[in-house]
Amino acid sequence: MSAPESLDAYPLRQALLPGAPGLPLFATRGPVDWLSRPERYQVVCEGRGGRIYAASEAALEEAQQLLRDAYGTQLVLRAPEVHTFTDPAGRGPFEPVMFLRIKSPRDRCVGLLRELAKRRVRVIEQDVRRDDLVLRAEVRLADALGLGAAAARLTNGTAAVWIWLSRYEAEWPPPAGSAP
């Protein structure tokens, strides 16, 4: 299913407002190419403000830091939003489903697995290696926010977490027996 706009590859959005009059970042409409990294995020001027379009939470944090470094207190960041859209066929709202890969030492997995269950993560595959557990899973983006920090806290910084957009889904979790 393709989404209706070209920026749907960026499921996290964050509004930017000028904290000082005449901030030059927002002088012209359109993408601010020199601040954007299209494979990770886009910074776009929209009206009197702007918006970050990010592919993942890590990409959003990278863009936020770049903008803070460039503009400091001249820029106000609103709360991040998860992008959803309504299907024209009337099947309801579609929301981003993320593919998740976690590698963690086996002796640190108990708390991490509990956290994943609380976040309604659907495990697709578990690979037990000598000293590590590697999980491949899917999760709604709204449930995945903050997962990297939680995994670091629960495993004393030993887990590695990768998250990227898989697709937009109308119903989560998918009905039993449906293919991902």
C-alpha positions as a printed Julia matrix, in Angstrom:
180×3 Matrix{Float64}:
   0.0     0.0    0.0
   1.52    3.32  -0.89
   0.76    6.35   1.18
  -0.66    9.52  -0.39
   2.32   11.85   0.01
   6.02   11.75  -0.81
   7.12   12.35   2.8
   5.49    9.16   4.12
   8.93    7.51   4.28
   9.46    9.79   7.3
   6.95    8.59   9.92
   8.11   10.95  12.69
   7.3    14.64  12.4
   8.25   17.58  14.6
   7.13   21.18  14.18
   9.74   23.94  14.43
   8.92   27.5   15.39
  11.16   30.53  15.32
  11.88   31.63  18.88
  13.17   34.97  17.58
  11.69   37.21  14.88
  13.2    36.87  11.45
  15.03   33.58  11.94
  16.69   33.11   8.49
  16.04   29.36   8.42
  12.37   30.0    7.62
  12.85   32.8    5.07
  11.89   30.61   2.09
   9.46   27.72   1.72
  10.59   24.22   0.79
  13.3    21.82   1.96
  16.39   23.2    3.62
  18.72   20.92   1.66
  21.89   21.97   3.43
  20.42   20.79   6.76
  18.69   17.67   5.42
  20.05   14.15   5.1
  17.37   12.61   2.83
  18.18    9.02   3.77
  17.5     9.92   7.46
  15.55   13.18   7.72
  14.32   16.26   5.87
  14.09   19.77   7.32
  11.32   21.68   5.51
  10.2    25.31   5.8
   6.42   25.56   6.16
   4.8    28.96   6.55
   6.24   30.88   9.5
   7.92   27.78  10.87
   9.24   24.48   9.68
   9.13   20.77  10.3
  11.51   17.87  10.69
  10.46   14.73   8.8
  12.44   11.8   10.23
  12.76    8.14   9.24
  13.36    6.98  12.83
  13.68    8.23  16.38
  17.48    8.22  16.09
  17.27   10.3   12.9
  14.91   12.76  14.63
  17.35   13.13  17.53
  20.18   13.75  15.05
  18.2    16.49  13.28
  17.19   18.07  16.6
  20.82   18.22  17.71
  21.92   19.71  14.39
  19.28   22.44  14.65
  20.09   23.15  18.3
  23.78   23.47  17.4
  22.97   25.79  14.49
  20.27   28.0   16.06
  20.38   27.45  19.83
  17.54   29.17  21.68
  16.3    30.91  18.53
  14.4    27.73  17.67
  11.48   26.12  19.49
  10.88   22.38  18.98
   7.31   21.14  19.45
   6.55   17.6   20.64
   7.23   14.89  18.02
   4.23   13.38  16.25
   3.72    9.96  14.66
   2.47   10.34  11.08
  -0.75    8.5   10.24
  -3.08    8.82   7.29
  -6.61    7.73   6.46
  -7.01    5.26   3.64
  -9.14    6.69   0.78
 -10.98    3.35   0.6
 -12.29    3.96   4.12
 -10.41    1.17   5.91
  -9.45    3.51   8.73
  -6.25    5.15   9.86
  -2.92    3.71   8.75
   0.01    3.98  11.12
   3.71    3.22  10.74
   4.92   -0.25  11.62
   8.64   -0.46  12.26
  10.99   -3.38  11.72
  13.09   -3.92  14.81
  16.37   -5.78  15.26
  17.9    -6.13  18.71
  21.14   -7.84  19.65
  21.68   -8.28  23.38
  23.81  -10.47  25.63
  21.66  -13.42  26.72
  22.34  -12.79  30.4
  20.74   -9.31  30.1
  17.59  -10.25  28.15
  14.98  -10.93  30.85
  14.09   -7.29  31.55
  14.4    -6.41  27.88
  11.92   -9.14  26.87
   9.44   -7.86  29.48
   9.8    -4.34  28.07
   9.17   -5.61  24.54
   6.02   -7.43  25.69
   4.72   -4.22  27.33
   5.28   -2.38  24.05
   3.28   -5.0   22.07
   6.29   -6.03  19.99
   5.53   -8.93  17.64
   8.62  -11.14  17.54
   9.17  -12.65  14.09
  12.39  -14.51  14.78
  14.72  -15.22  17.69
  18.25  -16.33  17.02
  20.16  -17.61  20.05
  23.87  -17.34  19.45
  26.66  -18.35  21.78
  26.4   -15.38  24.16
  23.8   -13.23  22.41
  20.13  -13.18  21.56
  19.18  -11.55  18.26
  15.51  -10.62  17.82
  13.79   -9.57  14.64
  10.37   -8.1   15.26
   7.73   -5.56  14.32
   6.22   -2.82  16.45
   4.03    0.25  15.99
   6.15    3.39  15.91
   4.09    4.9   18.73
   5.06    1.91  20.93
   8.71    2.01  19.82
   9.43    5.59  20.9
  12.07    5.52  23.62
  12.86    1.83  23.07
  16.55    2.45  22.36
  17.0     4.28  25.67
  15.0     1.64  27.56
  17.1    -1.16  26.02
  20.3     0.64  26.99
  19.04    1.1   30.55
  17.86   -2.5   30.93
  21.05   -4.05  29.53
  23.58   -1.59  30.99
  24.31   -0.28  27.5
  25.15   -3.67  25.98
  22.17   -4.03  23.61
  22.26   -2.77  20.03
  18.91   -1.64  18.6
  18.11   -0.93  14.94
  14.67    0.36  13.91
  13.41    1.34  10.46
  10.09    1.82   8.72
   8.61   -1.39   7.38
   5.16   -0.26   6.17
   1.94    1.48   7.11
  -0.69   -0.83   8.59
  -4.42   -0.29   9.18
  -4.75   -2.63  12.13
  -2.18   -3.49  14.81
  -1.49   -6.11  15.78
  -2.48   -7.78  12.49
  -5.22  -10.4   12.7
  -3.94  -13.92  13.47
  -2.81  -15.75  10.36
  -2.24  -12.65   8.24
   1.09  -12.26   6.46
   3.35   -9.34   7.46
